[in-house]
């Protein structure tokens, strides 16, 4: 196994620009993440917006290029077999690769949510980039002028300021942006998967994604091959306030852990000047093993201190936003982290209610608008507290209430007519462009940069001086914030204690903070960018399984009480990351190379004597000196030519004649006894309904499970067949032992078992007996069946409370059958068939009270002419104004026939007031 770190995290942090690696494993080349470092955009000037453009200084005034070191290095390597993506930001550079011919057959694996969010981010990036193309014109073939001559040194200086360094004069990672067509080609190569879903790649590796907890759709990867297994652990959060918590249990027992989380270098302390002893990754209070069990390590990992700190940081941001609003200023929040935006909106929603005036909140981004809406449709990807909100009927996130109260408005771009009509200052604006170079952010900074009452919230890691250079002089307040980006240093060793790896791959930068402990059960290897390290093999042996037809074809011969050997002629097959011995298509191929493997040494003198007793002409070879421990050779001349070579480890028969080969084989092992059969008397224990097993009195489920999981069957089977690997010799003919094997796997017809399994009167189950050729009717055991609600249907419900435990709601769903489960899904046309909607209620409704309620609502209505007013019969109310409608009321249901939605709603509200909740 080899590992090459292609790129370290960018200056935007390990969330926006995760590290990228090239892993060579089991003969395959895998690329781990392919991000784009958008911090390099700070070297380019934003589009001029008129006379007050400001001083661009040394910034490049041209169509920007984009920095993707991982894509550039992977392209030089000439292609990879597959790409594993751990986050939405980790796939932004993929279209650079998938548009190349050498990557035509590359497969991309990514979680469903990360794939969808990543595509939205790439599409929006192309749309924002198109503004530069419209202003400067399309890119011309060849090298841009700003990458030549004296301007090259200026460019390199700017790139170093953005945090890109140690690349010399190599500008190959700086590339023109891909197109929308490239994005579609890239997405066609992706295979979206769910958490916990195992997929087989190339028959060699089993891949599984598990939640990493940092963001929606982010994952850690587990790769298992026949001779090695590795965990790829990017930035991780064990407990999350919005995404599904880290599933570290699925990462246990892998041989190697690739730790790709650099964030702990920056997150450990708010004050980096004095880290102190507590900042050490191997802090003795955490890493020592004496007295600390796995449960205690799990408690350390699941401690919610990270979330508490995160909420505290976001609360401070919200308080700063409120202070700016109170002073009459506006707030710009160019943060691209979906989870952070959701938490800020949630905390702000709790504060804006106390304001004397309405403060508009705008979210200006087509991608973010769709992401926010998308979060309501994927509850299974959210943390457990958020899922519990769904089941209790609450909104998943706080922004839902802001949307309902019209305090939060979403727009795809700044030029929306609806936005211009709703615009009001002071206000709060969210947009994801943390580079401060695209569209909305540029316009608003031009408008607000000179007012000290305004506030700009930036994420730590962005060079604020360089990013704000086009807007100088600037009086706007700037608040730089850091957010949770991965594992804190103090939790690394508890994690390793739980996962129990053999080798840990760490970044070279962390070497000084995590010294190797002599008593650690794992070893450390440190990697650095651009260097390839060799990972030693931790397995000396690997497991090979037998196909069922091969196992049943064995004819074992007993060596002693617990071991037997057999001849075998299979082929080694690789499937689902597991080696397996399967029967070859041609059973007689390459017979001259058969080998007979035995257990223990064979006396050459005894073999020679046994062969001569069989009438075979043979003698020791001329080069056989008879020395003990040396290879002995017996040359057979009649009835055919053959050579038998014997060592202390094995005996090899070289012979072209099958009959003579068998004669030699049986002569060599005539002393081996075959297991005796005892099939005449199976005894009472063979009864399927043996009373000692089937009785229920005094036996709980745990004891029954113990009976089922008893290893006596396996022990007897191992006693029958023991397999010494490798074997590739086969003998023909039937033996008593083979007959015993066939008897062991014989299945009798259940009708014949009727007398052996009498039905007990007090049994909680019933028995039906079938026989060949007859059809029996199996009774239905379920009177009811479960129907699930699709997420979009569930979130669209507006339940009305009936009592403390019961509520009802209107739903216009369709019954859909998928994966063996009934589900209510939203119809394609939400407005179809409105005249046939039924209003189902709890209990009977008094028709007179309904008539009175309708008249109070201003509806012109009366009982129909054919209404006889009898109790228990159907009552009909005819509505003539504000629209025509007919309401039919029975003791079981109320049906509204109406073509007008407004009239239908008015009738529904009247019924709701009468029914006290519908």
C-alpha positions in Angstrom: 0.0 0.0 0.0 1.3 3.5 -0.9 0.0 6.9 0.0 0.8 10.3 -1.6 -0.6 13.5 -0.1 -1.4 15.6 -3.2 -2.6 18.7 -1.5 -2.9 20.0 2.1 -6.0 22.0 3.2 -6.2 25.4 1.7 -6.1 28.7 3.6 -9.9 28.6 3.6 -9.7 25.7 6.1 -10.2 21.9 5.9 -13.9 22.4 5.4 -13.8 24.6 2.3 -10.6 23.0 0.9 -10.0 19.5 2.3 -6.8 17.6 1.8 -6.4 15.3 -1.1 -4.5 12.0 -1.3 -3.6 9.3 -3.9 -3.9 5.8 -2.4 -2.5 2.7 -4.2 -4.1 -0.4 -2.7 -4.5 -3.9 -4.0 -3.2 -2.8 -7.4 -5.7 0.0 -7.7 -5.2 3.8 -7.7 -7.8 5.8 -5.7 -8.1 9.5 -5.5 -9.4 10.7 -2.1 -11.2 14.1 -2.6 -10.6 16.6 -5.4 -11.4 20.2 -4.1 -10.9 23.7 -5.5 -9.1 26.3 -3.3 -11.2 29.3 -3.8 -8.9 31.4 -1.6 -6.8 31.9 -4.8 -9.6 34.1 -6.2 -8.4 36.9 -3.8 -5.5 37.5 -6.3 -8.1 38.7 -8.9 -9.9 42.0 -8.8 -13.7 41.9 -8.7 -15.6 43.4 -11.6 -15.5 47.2 -11.8 -18.9 48.8 -10.9 -18.4 52.3 -12.1 -16.3 55.3 -11.3 -16.0 54.5 -7.6 -14.4 51.1 -8.4 -11.5 51.9 -6.0 -7.9 50.9 -6.3 -7.3 47.3 -7.5 -3.6 47.7 -6.9 -1.6 44.6 -7.8 -4.7 42.5 -8.2 -5.2 40.9 -11.6 -8.0 42.4 -13.7 -8.9 39.5 -15.9 -11.2 36.4 -16.0 -10.1 34.4 -12.9 -8.4 31.0 -13.0 -9.1 28.5 -10.3 -6.6 26.6 -8.1 -6.9 22.8 -7.8 -3.6 21.2 -7.0 -5.3 17.7 -6.5 -6.7 17.8 -10.1 -3.4 19.0 -11.6 -1.3 16.2 -9.9 -3.9 13.5 -10.6 -3.9 14.5 -14.2 -0.1 14.3 -14.4 -0.3 10.8 -12.9 -2.3 9.7 -15.9 -5.6 8.7 -14.4 -7.0 6.9 -11.4 -9.4 3.9 -11.1 -11.9 5.6 -8.7 -12.4 8.8 -6.7 -13.8 8.7 -3.2 -15.4 12.0 -2.1 -16.0 12.8 1.5 -17.9 16.1 1.2 -19.6 18.5 -1.2 -16.6 20.8 -1.3 -14.3 17.8 -1.9 -15.9 17.3 -5.4 -15.6 20.9 -6.7 -12.5 20.0 -8.7 -13.8 16.8 -10.3 -15.0 18.3 -13.6 -11.3 19.4 -14.2 -10.5 15.6 -14.3 -13.5 14.0 -15.8 -13.3 16.1 -18.9 -9.9 14.5 -19.7 -9.7 11.4 -21.9 -7.6 9.5 -19.3 -10.4 9.7 -16.8 -13.2 8.5 -19.2 -13.6 5.3 -17.2 -13.1 6.7 -13.7 -15.8 6.0 -11.2 -16.8 8.5 -8.5 -18.3 7.5 -5.2 -20.1 10.1 -3.1 -23.1 10.2 -0.7 -26.4 11.1 -2.2 -26.7 14.4 -0.2 -23.1 15.5 -0.9 -23.6 14.8 -4.6 -26.7 17.0 -4.7 -25.2 19.8 -2.7 -21.9 19.6 -4.6 -23.7 19.9 -8.0 -25.6 23.0 -6.8 -22.3 24.6 -5.7 -20.6 23.8 -9.0 -23.5 25.2 -11.0 -23.6 28.4 -9.0 -19.8 28.8 -9.3 -20.1 28.6 -13.1 -23.0 31.1 -13.1 -21.0 33.6 -11.0 -17.9 33.1 -13.2 -20.0 33.9 -16.3 -20.2 37.5 -15.2 -16.4 37.9 -15.6 -16.6 36.2 -19.0 -19.3 38.7 -20.1 -17.2 41.6 -19.0 -13.7 40.6 -20.2 -14.7 38.2 -23.0 -14.2 34.5 -23.3 -10.8 32.9 -22.6 -8.5 32.8 -25.6 -6.3 29.8 -26.5 -2.8 29.9 -25.0 -1.3 31.4 -21.8 -2.9 34.6 -20.5 -0.8 37.7 -20.5 -0.9 38.0 -16.8 0.9 34.6 -16.5 3.9 35.8 -18.6 7.0 38.0 -18.1 7.1 40.5 -15.2 3.5 39.9 -14.3 4.3 36.3 -13.4 6.3 37.4 -10.3 3.4 39.6 -9.2 1.0 36.6 -9.6 3.2 34.4 -7.5 3.5 37.0 -4.8 -0.3 37.3 -4.7 -0.8 33.6 -4.6 1.6 33.4 -1.6 -0.5 36.0 0.2 -3.6 33.9 -0.3 -1.9 31.0 1.5 -0.8 29.0 -1.6 2.9 28.3 -1.3 5.7 25.8 -1.8 4.7 25.3 -5.4 7.7 27.2 -7.0 6.9 28.5 -10.4 4.5 25.6 -11.2 1.2 27.2 -12.2 -0.4 24.0 -13.6 -2.9 23.9 -10.7 -4.2 27.3 -11.9 -6.8 26.4 -14.5 -9.7 28.0 -16.4 -13.1 27.0 -14.9 -15.0 24.1 -16.3 -18.4 24.5 -18.1 -22.0 23.4 -17.3 -21.5 20.6 -19.8 -18.4 19.4 -17.9 -20.5 19.3 -14.7 -23.1 17.1 -16.3 -20.4 14.7 -17.6 -18.9 14.6 -14.1 -22.3 13.8 -12.5 -22.8 10.9 -15.0 -19.7 9.3 -13.6 -20.8 9.5 -10.0 -22.5 6.7 -8.1 -24.4 8.2 -5.1 -24.6 5.9 -2.1 -26.2 6.0 1.4 -24.6 5.8 4.7 -23.7 2.2 5.6 -24.2 1.0 2.1 -21.4 -1.4 0.9 -20.4 -1.3 -2.7 -17.9 -3.5 -4.5 -15.4 -1.9 -6.8 -13.7 -4.0 -9.4 -14.3 -7.1 -7.4 -11.3 -6.2 -5.2 -12.4 -3.6 -2.7 -15.5 -3.2 -0.5 -16.3 0.5 0.0 -18.6 1.9 2.7 -19.4 5.5 3.6 -20.2 6.4 7.2 -21.3 9.7 8.6 -18.5 12.0 9.7 -20.9 14.4 11.5 -19.4 17.7 10.3 -21.9 18.6 7.6 -24.9 17.1 5.8 -23.6 14.3 3.5 -20.0 14.4 4.8 -18.6 10.9 5.3 -15.6 8.8 6.4 -14.7 5.9 4.1 -13.9 2.3 5.0 -12.0 0.4 2.3 -11.6 -3.4 2.8 -9.6 -5.7 0.5 -8.5 -9.3 0.8 -5.1 -8.4 2.3 -5.6 -5.0 3.9 -8.2 -2.6 5.2 -8.0 1.2 5.7 -10.2 4.0 7.2 -10.1 7.4 5.5 -11.0 9.9 8.2 -11.4 13.5 7.0 -12.7 16.3 9.1 -15.0 14.9 11.7 -17.4 15.9 14.5 -18.5 13.2 16.8 -21.6 15.1 17.9 -23.4 17.5 15.6 -26.1 20.1 16.1 -27.7 19.4 12.6 -26.0 16.5 10.7 -26.1 12.9 11.6 -23.5 12.1 14.3 -20.2 10.5 13.4 -20.7 6.7 13.1 -17.3 5.6 14.4 -18.5 2.1 15.3 -18.5 1.2 11.6 -14.8 2.1 11.3 -13.5 -0.3 14.0 -10.9 -3.0 13.5 -9.5 -1.7 10.2 -5.7 -2.2 9.8 -4.8 1.4 8.9 -6.3 4.8 9.6 -5.6 7.7 7.3 -6.1 10.8 9.5 -6.7 13.7 7.1 -8.1 16.1 9.7 -5.7 19.1 10.0 -8.2 21.3 11.8 -7.2 20.3 15.3 -4.1 22.5 14.8 -6.3 25.6 14.8 -9.3 24.5 16.9 -7.5 23.3 20.1 -7.3 26.8 21.7 -8.8 30.1 20.9 -5.4 31.6 21.9 -2.7 30.0 19.8 0.1 31.9 21.5 0.2 29.6 24.6 -1.0 26.1 23.8 0.6 24.6 26.9 0.8 20.9 27.8 -2.9 20.4 27.4 -2.6 21.0 23.7 -0.6 17.9 23.1 -2.5 15.3 21.1 -1.1 12.6 23.4 -2.0 14.4 26.7 -1.3 11.8 29.3 -4.6 12.4 31.1 -6.3 11.3 27.9 -4.1 8.7 26.2 -3.1 6.5 29.1 -4.7 3.1 29.1 -4.5 2.3 32.8 -8.0 2.3 34.3 -9.6 3.7 31.1 -12.0 1.3 29.4 -13.7 1.5 26.0 -16.9 2.8 27.6 -15.0 5.8 29.1 -13.3 6.5 25.8 -16.8 6.5 24.1 -18.0 8.9 26.7 -15.1 11.2 25.9 -15.9 11.1 22.2 -19.7 11.6 22.7 -19.3 14.5 25.1 -21.2 17.6 23.8 -18.5 20.2 24.7 -17.8 20.8 21.0 -21.4 21.6 20.3 -21.6 23.8 23.3 -18.6 25.8 22.2 -20.0 26.1 18.7 -23.3 27.4 20.0 -21.5 29.8 22.2 -19.5 31.2 19.2 -22.6 31.5 17.0 -24.5 33.2 19.9 -21.7 35.8 20.0 -22.1 36.3 16.2 -25.8 36.8 16.7 -25.3 39.3 19.5 -22.9 41.3 17.3 -25.4 41.2 14.4 -28.2 42.5 16.7 -25.9 45.3 18.0 -25.2 46.4 14.5 -28.9 46.4 13.6 -29.7 48.4 16.7 -27.1 51.0 15.7 -28.8 51.4 12.3 -26.3 49.4 10.3 -26.8 46.4 8.0 -25.0 43.1 8.2 -23.4 41.0 5.5 -22.7 37.3 6.2 -20.7 35.7 3.3 -20.4 32.3 4.9 -20.6 29.2 2.8 -21.2 26.6 5.5 -24.7 25.3 5.4 -24.8 24.1 9.0 -23.5 27.4 10.3 -26.1 29.3 8.3 -28.9 27.1 9.7 -27.7 27.6 13.3 -27.3 31.4 12.9 -30.8 31.6 11.5 -32.1 29.5 14.3 -30.6 31.7 17.0 -31.5 34.9 15.2 -35.2 33.7 15.0 -35.3 33.6 18.8 -34.0 37.2 19.0 -35.9 39.1 16.3 -39.2 38.6 18.0 -38.2 41.1 20.7 -37.5 43.8 18.1 -39.8 46.8 18.0 -39.4 47.0 14.2 -39.3 44.3 11.5 -35.8 43.6 10.4 -35.7 41.9 7.0 -33.4 38.9 6.4 -32.4 38.2 2.9 -30.7 35.1 1.5 -29.3 35.8 -1.9 -28.0 32.6 -3.6 -29.7 30.2 -6.0 -27.7 27.2 -4.6 -28.2 28.1 -0.9 -31.9 28.6 -1.4 -32.2 25.1 -2.8 -30.0 23.7 -0.1 -32.1 25.2 2.6 -35.3 23.7 1.1 -33.5 20.4 0.6 -32.8 20.1 4.3 -36.5 19.6 5.0 -36.6 16.6 2.6 -33.7 14.5 4.1 -34.6 14.0 7.8 -32.8 10.6 7.8 -29.5 12.5 7.2 -30.1 14.8 10.3 -29.1 14.3 13.9 -31.4 12.4 16.2 -32.8 15.6 18.0 -33.8 17.0 14.6 -35.5 13.7 13.6 -37.4 13.8 16.9 -38.7 17.2 16.0 -40.2 15.8 12.8 -42.1 13.1 14.7 -43.4 15.6 17.3 -44.7 17.9 14.5 -42.2 20.6 15.0 -40.1 22.4 12.4 -36.7 20.8 11.7 -34.9 24.2 11.8 -35.7 27.6 13.1 -35.7 29.3 9.7 -39.0 27.6 8.9 -40.7 30.0 11.3 -38.9 32.9 9.8 -40.2 32.0 6.4 -43.8 31.6 7.6 -43.6 35.0 9.3 -42.1 36.6 6.1 -39.1 37.7 8.1 -36.8 35.6 5.9 -36.8 36.0 2.1 -34.8 33.9 -0.4 -33.8 35.1 -3.9 -31.5 33.5 -6.5 -29.7 36.8 -7.4 -29.5 40.4 -6.5 -31.4 41.6 -9.6 -34.6 39.8 -8.7 -37.6 42.1 -9.1 -39.2 40.7 -5.9 -36.0 41.5 -4.0 -35.9 45.1 -5.3 -39.5 45.5 -4.2 -38.9 44.0 -0.8 -35.5 45.7 -0.1 -35.3 47.7 3.1 -32.4 48.8 5.2 -31.1 48.0 7.8 -31.2 44.4 6.9 -29.3 41.1 7.3 -28.0 39.5 4.1 -26.6 35.9 3.8 -24.7 34.8 0.7 -22.1 32.0 0.3 -19.2 33.9 -1.5 -16.5 33.9 1.3 -13.9 34.9 -1.3 -15.6 38.4 -1.7 -15.1 38.4 -5.5 -18.5 37.5 -7.0 -21.6 39.4 -7.7 -23.8 40.0 -4.7 -21.0 40.4 -2.1 -19.2 42.9 -4.3 -22.3 45.1 -4.9 -23.2 45.2 -1.2 -19.6 45.9 0.0 -19.5 48.8 -2.5 -22.7 50.1 -0.9 -21.8 49.5 2.8 -18.0 49.5 3.1 -17.8 53.2 4.1 -20.3 53.1 7.0 -18.9 52.1 10.4 -22.3 51.0 11.6 -22.4 48.1 9.2 -20.9 44.7 10.0 -19.1 42.1 7.8 -18.9 38.6 9.2 -15.9 36.6 7.8 -14.8 33.1 8.5 -11.3 32.8 10.0 -8.7 31.7 7.4 -9.6 34.3 4.8 -7.0 37.0 4.4 -9.2 40.0 5.3 -6.7 42.6 4.2 -6.2 41.1 0.7 -9.9 40.3 0.3 -11.0 43.9 1.2 -8.3 45.6 -0.8 -10.6 46.6 -3.7 -13.0 48.2 -1.2 -10.4 50.4 0.6 -10.7 52.7 2.5 -13.2 50.7 4.5 -14.9 51.7 7.7 -17.2 48.7 8.0 -16.7 46.6 11.1 -15.2 43.1 10.4 -15.9 40.2 12.6 -13.7 37.1 12.0 -15.0 33.9 13.4 -13.8 30.3 13.6 -16.2 27.3 13.5 -15.9 23.6 14.3 -14.0 22.0 11.5 -13.0 18.6 12.9 -11.7 16.6 15.8 -10.3 18.4 18.7 -6.8 17.3 19.8 -7.9 15.8 23.1 -10.2 13.3 21.4 -7.7 11.8 19.0 -6.3 9.1 21.4 -9.7 8.1 22.8 -10.8 7.6 19.1 -7.7 5.5 18.4 -8.4 3.4 21.5 -11.9 2.7 20.3 -11.0 2.0 16.6 -7.9 -0.2 17.5 -5.9 0.3 14.3 -2.5 -1.2 13.7 -1.0 1.8 11.8 -2.0 5.5 12.0 -1.1 7.8 9.1 -0.7 11.4 10.4 0.2 14.7 8.8 3.8 15.6 9.3 2.7 18.9 10.8 1.2 17.0 13.7 4.3 15.0 14.5 5.6 17.4 17.2 2.2 17.5 18.9 1.7 13.7 19.0 4.9 12.0 20.1 5.0 8.2 19.7 4.4 6.4 23.0 6.4 3.2 23.6 3.4 1.3 25.0 0.9 2.3 22.2 -0.6 -0.7 20.5 -0.4 1.1 17.2 2.4 2.7 15.2 2.5 6.1 13.5 3.6 7.0 10.0 3.8 10.7 9.0 3.2 12.0 5.6 3.7 15.4 3.9 2.6 17.0 0.7 4.1 15.7 -2.5 5.9 12.7 -0.9 5.0 9.0 -1.3 5.2 6.7 1.7 5.1 3.0 1.8 2.6 1.5 4.3 3.8 -1.9 5.5 1.5 -4.9 5.2 0.0 -5.8 8.6 -1.3 -9.2 7.5 1.0 -12.1 6.9 -1.9 -14.4 5.9 -5.3 -13.8 4.3 -8.5 -15.8 4.4 -9.7 -17.9 1.4 -13.2 -19.3 1.3 -14.5 -22.4 -0.4 -17.4 -22.3 -2.8 -20.3 -24.6 -1.8 -20.0 -26.9 -4.7 -16.3 -27.3 -4.1 -16.8 -28.0 -0.4 -19.4 -30.6 -1.1 -17.1 -32.3 -3.7 -14.3 -32.9 -1.2 -13.4 -36.5 -0.3 -11.4 -36.0 2.9 -9.2 -38.7 4.5 -8.7 -38.8 8.2 -5.3 -38.0 9.6 -6.1 -38.0 13.3 -9.0 -37.3 15.6 -9.4 -33.7 14.4 -7.6 -33.3 11.1 -8.4 -34.6 7.6 -7.0 -33.8 4.1 -8.5 -33.9 0.7 -7.4 -33.4 -3.0 -8.8 -30.3 -4.6 -8.6 -28.8 -8.1 -10.2 -25.3 -7.8 -9.3 -21.9 -9.2 -8.6 -18.8 -7.1 -11.4 -16.3 -7.7 -11.7 -12.8 -6.3 -15.2 -11.4 -5.6 -16.5 -8.7 -3.3 -13.1 -8.2 -1.8 -12.8 -11.8 -0.8 -10.7 -14.7 -2.3 -12.6 -17.8 -3.0 -11.8 -21.3 -4.3 -14.2 -22.1 -7.1 -14.5 -25.2 -9.4 -12.9 -24.6 -12.8 -14.9 -24.9 -15.9 -12.6 -27.6 -17.2 -12.2 -30.2 -14.4 -9.2 -31.8 -16.1 -7.0 -28.9 -17.0 -3.3 -29.1 -16.2 -3.5 -32.5 -14.6 0.3 -33.1 -14.8 0.9 -30.5 -12.2 -1.3 -32.0 -9.5 0.2 -32.0 -6.0 -0.6 -34.2 -3.0 -0.2 -32.2 0.2 -0.2 -34.2 3.5 0.1 -33.5 7.2 3.4 -34.4 8.6 6.4 -36.2 7.1 6.1 -39.4 5.1 8.7 -42.2 5.4 10.3 -42.6 1.9 11.2 -46.2 2.7 7.6 -47.0 3.6 6.4 -45.4 0.4 8.8 -47.3 -1.7 7.8 -50.6 -0.1 4.1 -49.8 -0.5 4.6 -49.0 -4.2 6.4 -52.3 -4.8 3.7 -54.2 -3.0 1.2 -52.7 -5.5 3.3 -54.2 -8.3 4.8 -50.9 -9.3 8.5 -51.0 -10.6 10.3 -48.2 -8.8 13.5 -47.3 -7.0 15.2 -44.3 -5.3 16.6 -41.8 -7.8 20.4 -41.9 -8.5 20.8 -38.5 -6.8 19.0 -39.6 -3.6 21.6 -39.9 -0.8 19.1 -41.0 1.8 20.1 -38.2 4.2 17.5 -37.3 6.8 15.7 -34.0 6.2 16.7 -33.9 2.5 14.3 -34.3 -0.5 13.8 -38.0 -1.4 13.0 -39.0 -5.0 11.4 -42.2 -6.1 11.5 -43.0 -9.9 8.6 -45.1 -11.2 9.2 -47.0 -14.5 6.2 -49.4 -14.7 3.3 -49.5 -15.5 4.1 -45.9 -16.5 6.7 -43.2 -15.9 6.3 -41.1 -12.8 8.4 -39.2 -10.2 7.5 -38.9 -6.5 9.4 -36.2 -4.6 9.0 -36.2 -0.8 10.1 -33.6 1.8 9.1 -33.0 5.4 6.4 -30.6 4.2 4.9 -32.1 1.1 4.8 -34.9 -1.4 4.6 -34.1 -5.1 3.6 -36.7 -7.7 4.6 -35.9 -11.3 2.7 -38.2 -13.6 0.8 -37.9 -16.9 -1.3 -41.0 -16.3 -4.4 -40.6 -14.2 -4.7 -44.3 -13.2 -1.1 -44.5 -12.1 -1.4 -41.3 -10.2 -4.3 -42.7 -8.3 -2.4 -46.0 -7.6 0.5 -44.0 -6.2 -1.8 -41.8 -4.1 -3.6 -44.8 -2.5 -0.3 -46.5 -1.9 1.1 -43.4 -0.1 -1.9 -43.0 2.1 -3.3 -46.5 2.6 -2.8 -46.2 6.3 -5.3 -43.3 6.5 -8.6 -44.3 7.9 -11.9 -42.8 6.6 -14.5 -41.8 9.2 -17.0 -44.5 10.1 -20.6 -43.9 9.4 -23.2 -44.5 12.1 -26.4 -43.8 10.2 -28.3 -46.8 11.4 -29.5 -45.4 14.7 -30.0 -41.6 14.7 -31.7 -41.8 18.0 -34.1 -39.6 19.8 -31.9 -36.6 19.4 -32.7 -36.5 15.7 -36.3 -35.7 16.4 -37.1 -32.1 15.2 -39.5 -31.6 18.1 -37.3 -33.1 20.9 -39.1 -32.2 24.1 -35.9 -31.0 25.7 -35.7 -28.3 23.0 -39.2 -27.4 22.1 -40.8 -26.9 25.4 -41.5 -23.3 26.4 -42.0 -23.6 30.2 -39.2 -21.9 32.1 -37.2 -21.1 29.0 -36.7 -17.5 28.0 -35.7 -16.1 24.6 -32.0 -15.8 25.7 -31.8 -19.5 26.5 -33.5 -20.4 23.2 -30.9 -18.2 21.4 -28.1 -20.1 23.2 -29.6 -23.4 22.0 -29.8 -22.1 18.4 -26.2 -20.7 18.6 -24.7 -23.8 20.1 -21.6 -24.8 18.2 -22.2 -28.6 18.4 -23.2 -28.7 14.7 -20.1 -26.9 13.7 -17.9 -29.1 15.9 -19.4 -32.2 14.4 -19.0 -30.7 10.9 -15.3 -29.8 11.5 -14.8 -33.3 12.8 -16.2 -34.7 9.5 -14.3 -32.3 7.2 -11.0 -30.5 8.0 -9.4 -28.6 5.2 -5.6 -28.0 5.0 -4.8 -25.1 2.5 -3.7 -25.1 -0.2 -4.9 -28.3 -1.9 -5.3 -28.7 -5.6 -5.5 -32.5 -6.1 -8.7 -34.5 -6.6 -9.5 -38.2 -6.4 -12.3 -39.9 -8.3 -14.9 -42.3 -7.1 -17.3 -42.5 -4.2 -16.2 -43.1 -0.6 -18.3 -43.8 2.5 -17.3 -40.4 3.8 -18.7 -38.7 0.7 -22.0 -40.6 1.3 -22.0 -39.3 4.8 -21.6 -35.8 3.6 -24.5 -36.2 1.2 -26.7 -37.6 3.9 -25.8 -34.6 6.2 -27.1 -32.1 3.6 -30.2 -34.1 2.5 -33.5 -32.2 2.8 -36.7 -34.3 3.5 -40.2 -33.2 2.5 -42.0 -31.6 5.3 -45.1 -33.9 4.9 -42.8 -36.7 6.1 -42.0 -34.7 9.2 -45.6 -34.5 10.3 -45.3 -37.6 12.6 -42.0 -36.4 14.0 -43.3 -32.9 14.9 -46.7 -33.2 16.4 -48.6 -29.9 17.0 -48.7 -28.8 20.7 -52.0 -27.4 21.8 -50.4 -24.5 23.8 -47.9 -23.6 21.0 -48.1 -19.9 20.0 -47.8 -20.9 16.4 -49.6 -23.2 14.0 -48.2 -25.7 11.6 -49.2 -26.3 7.9 -47.9 -29.3 6.1 -47.2 -29.3 2.4 -46.2 -32.1 0.0 -44.9 -32.2 -3.5 -47.4 -31.3 -6.2 -50.1 -29.9 -3.9 -51.1 -26.3 -3.4 -52.0 -25.0 0.1 -53.6 -21.8 1.1 -51.6 -19.8 3.7 -53.8 -17.6 5.9 -53.3 -13.9 6.2 -51.9 -13.0 9.6 -52.1 -9.3 9.4 -55.4 -7.4 9.6 -53.7 -4.1 9.1 -50.7 -2.9 7.3 -48.4 0.1 7.7 -48.3 3.1 5.4 -45.4 5.5 5.6 -45.4 9.2 4.7 -43.0 10.7 2.2 -40.8 13.4 3.8 -42.3 16.2 1.6 -45.8 15.1 2.4 -45.1 14.9 6.2 -43.5 18.3 6.2 -46.5 19.8 4.4 -49.0 18.6 7.0 -50.8 21.2 9.1 -52.2 19.1 12.0 -55.0 20.4 14.2 -55.1 19.1 17.8 -58.1 17.0 18.9 -57.0 16.1 22.4 -53.7 15.4 24.2 -52.7 12.6 22.0 -54.6 12.8 18.7 -54.5 15.3 15.9 -55.7 15.1 12.3 -54.6 16.9 9.1 -55.7 17.3 5.5 -53.5 15.5 2.9 -53.6 15.3 -0.8 -51.3 12.3 -1.3 -51.3 9.3 -3.5 -50.8 5.7 -2.4 -47.5 4.4 -3.8 -45.9 1.0 -3.5 -42.1 0.8 -3.4 -39.6 -1.7 -2.0 -42.4 -3.7 -0.5 -43.8 -0.8 1.5 -46.9 1.4 1.0 -46.1 5.1 1.0 -48.2 8.3 0.7 -46.5 10.6 -1.8 -47.3 14.0 -3.2 -49.1 13.9 -6.6 -47.3 15.5 -9.5 -50.1 18.0 -9.9 -50.8 19.3 -6.4 -54.0 21.0 -7.6 -55.5 18.0 -9.4 -58.9 16.5 -8.5 -59.7 19.2 -6.0 -63.4 18.6 -6.3 -63.1 15.2 -4.8 -61.1 16.0 -1.7 -62.6 14.5 1.5 -62.6 16.1 4.8 -62.3 13.4 7.4 -63.0 14.2 11.0 -63.0 12.7 14.4 -66.6 11.9 15.5 -69.9 13.2 14.2 -70.5 16.8 13.2 -73.8 18.5 13.9 -75.2 19.8 10.5 -77.1 22.6 12.1 -73.9 23.9 13.8 -72.1 23.7 10.5 -74.8 25.7 8.8 -74.7 28.3 11.6 -70.8 28.5 11.4 -71.0 29.0 7.6 -73.5 31.8 7.9 -71.3 33.4 10.5 -68.4 33.3 8.0 -70.6 35.3 5.6 -71.5 32.3 3.3 -74.9 32.2 1.8 -76.2 28.7 2.4 -79.2 26.5 3.4 -80.2 22.9 3.7 -81.0 21.4 0.3 -84.5 20.6 -0.7 -84.1 16.8 -0.3 -82.8 17.1 3.3 -85.3 15.5 5.6 -83.4 16.4 8.8 -83.6 12.9 10.2 -81.0 11.9 12.8 -78.4 9.5 11.3 -79.2 10.2 7.7 -77.0 12.2 5.3 -77.5 16.0 5.6 -76.8 18.3 2.7 -75.9 22.0 2.8 -76.1 24.0 -0.4 -73.7 27.0 -0.6 -74.5 29.7 -3.2 -72.1 32.5 -2.2 -69.2 33.4 -2.4 -69.1 30.4 -4.7 -71.1 27.3 -5.5 -70.5 24.3 -3.2 -72.2 21.3 -1.7 -71.4 19.9 1.8 -72.6 16.4 2.6 -72.4 15.4 6.3 -72.7 11.8 7.7 -71.7 10.3 11.0 -68.5 9.0 9.4 -67.3 11.8 7.2 -67.9 15.2 5.7 -67.4 15.7 1.9 -67.0 19.2 0.3 -67.8 19.4 -3.4 -66.4 22.7 -4.7 -64.5 24.0 -7.7 -63.2 27.1 -6.0 -60.3 26.8 -3.6 -61.2 30.0 -1.6 -64.8 28.8 -1.0 -63.5 25.3 -0.1 -61.1 26.8 2.5 -63.9 29.0 3.9 -66.1 25.9 4.4 -63.1 24.0 5.9 -62.5 26.8 8.4 -66.1 26.8 9.4 -66.0 23.0 10.0 -62.8 23.4 11.9 -64.4 25.8 14.4 -67.3 23.3 14.8 -65.1 20.2 15.2 -62.7 21.8 17.6 -59.7 20.8 15.4 -59.6 19.0 12.1 
